[in-house]
Amino acid sequence: MSAWIRIAAVSLGIVSYTVAAAPASAQDAKPLTKVVFSLDFIPLGRHAPWYAALAEGYFKDEGLDVSIIPSQGTAQVIQAVESGTANIGFVDVPSLVLARSNGSKIKMVAVNYQKAPYAIFSLSTGANVTQPKQLEGLTLGSGAGSSTPKIIQGFMAQKGLDPAKLTISNVAPPARASMLLAGQVPAIEFFVMSKPGLSGGAKAKNAELRTLLLADHGLQLYSNGIAATEDYLAKNGDVVKRFVRAALKGWKFALANPEKAAAEQIKYVPSLKPDVIVAELGVVGDLAVTDDTKKNGFGWFDPAKMKANVDFVVKYIGVTGKAPAPADLYATGFLPSPAIKP
């Protein structure tokens, strides 16, 4: 999950960071257990919940000394977790299905993004895409080598639309926003977290941004969540439980207190801007807080939906190895009890 993020990284001049919690003080009776956690990309506003868990002391309260490291996408997170560079990672379900089909032993223990972030952006003065049926006959700026067009076309097939009627124009991620705003391409695909920045660009062009979030129109895919290797889960199950509990407290806090969470994240990532963090938290909150989350708590997932996710990836994206069994994708028993609800 990195296309729009690369644009944000370039525009904001962000560099990679490693952030560690403060070391245990001398009076602490028991040394903290060190845990390395890998983000799915460089630190951006949408990652504020993890820093809130640091700043609010939730990890330390669980006896953990957590270091947060960046990555360059889910594939790199998976490599880091498998190699031991990171103990726990933030990965998306479709990528995990592909990795498991190639022999990965990583399992998801909590799902943070209940809704997938795949979105189609257009301008009110241009293609004005507001309904799935408008994808037929549309030229979409995307990446020919990316799996996202396959996901969009799979979504179209599920909706009874003809995927062949969607034309993919190969536009490099850094050029998509400018080409859309200049009217050189009628629509682009990005993760929905890019909405705040694109909205500002559209206003400067005297237009309104149109956002078609596929998850709001029937795409039933989980996205990012907390994952670790089967071996780490077996040997450090209690550590993972404590990490998940603290992290989900950070999510609850950040979504309820976006301005304070922004101020706290900036202490770790000074190059970020408070208004950008708050705006991205608003978007991420829509992905994380659903009826299921309100009922069952942050991180909850449905095994039946996991099976449907595997089926979707195998059918519409394709796997190079053996399709994993749905139960190979996740491990239960790591979510906190009582649940941490919004």
Residue, then its C-alpha position, 0 to 999 in steps of 0.5 A: m500500500s504505497a502509491w499515494i504515500r510516495i507522492a506524500a513523501v516526496s511533497l513533504g520531504i519526509v525521510s525514513y525514521t526509526v522511533a523508539a520508546a524512552p528506555a526504562s528508568a532505573q527504578d523500574a523493577k523489571p526490564l521492558t521487553k524490546v519489540v520492533f514494529s514495522l509500519d507499512f511505509i514511512p511515518l505519515g499522519r495515518h500512523a498517529p495511533w501507533y505513536a499515541a500508544l508510545a506517547e501515552g505510555y500504553f506500551k510501557d504499561e504493558g512492559l514493552d519497549v517498542s521501536i517503530i521502524p519504516s518500510q517501503g510497502t507491505a512486501q518489505v514489511i513481510q520480509a522484515v518480519e520473516s527475517g527478524t528485523a522486525n518482530i511485528g508488522f503492519v500488513d494488508v490481507p491481500s498481500l498476506v494471501l500472496a505471501r502465504s501462497n509463496g511459503s510465508k509463515i506470517k499470520m494476522v492477529a488483528v485487523n485495523y482497517q476493516k474497510a479497504p482503502y482503494a478509491i477512484f478520484s475524479l473532478s466534478t468538472g471532469a469524469n465526476v465518478t460517483q457510482p460504480k457503473q461509471l467505471e465502464g468506459l472510464t480511463l483510469g490513471s493507475g499502475a499497469g504492474s500493480s495489483t490494484p487494477k485487478i482488485i478494481q476489475g474484480f470489484m466490477a465483475q462482482k457488481g455485474l459490470d464488464p471489467a474489459k470496459l475499464t481502460i487502465s492508463n499507466v501513470a506513475p504514482p508521482a504524476r497521477a495527482s498533477m495529471l488529474l488536476a491538469g485534466q490530462v487523465p479523467a480519473i486516478e486510483f489511490f488509497v483514500m488517505s490521499k483525499p485531503g491533499l487532493s481535495g485542496g488541489a481540486k479547490a485550487k482548480n475551482a472544482e470539487l474532488r469526487t471520491l468513489l471508495l469501493a468499500d462503500h459500494g460493496l467491496q468486502l476486503y479487509s486491509n491492514g492489520i497486525a501480524a507476526t510469524e507463526d514462530y514468534l507467536a508460538k514463543n512470544g504469545d504473551v508479548v503479542k497480546r500485550f502489544v495488541r492491547a496497547a496498540l489498540k488503546g492507541w487507536k482508540f485514543a488517537l481517533a477520539n483525540p486527533e489534535k492531541a494525537a497529532a501533537e504527540q506524533i510530531k514529537y517523533v516525526p517533526s516534519l509532519k504538519p498537525d492539520v495533515i495528521v488530523a485530516e488523515l486520521g479522519v479518513v483512517g477512522d472511517l476505515a477502522v470504525t465500522d458497525d463490526t468494530k463498534k460491536n466487537g472492538f478494534g482489531w476484530f475480524d470475521p473468519a468467514k470474511m477472511k475466507a471470502n478475502v482469500d477467494f477474491v485474491v485467488k480469483y481476481i489477482g491470482v497466486t503463483g503458488k498454492a492458494p493458502a487455506p483461510a485459517d493459515l491467514y490468521a491466529t485467534g486469541f490475541l485480541p484483548s478481553p474485554a474488547i477495546k471499543p471506539 
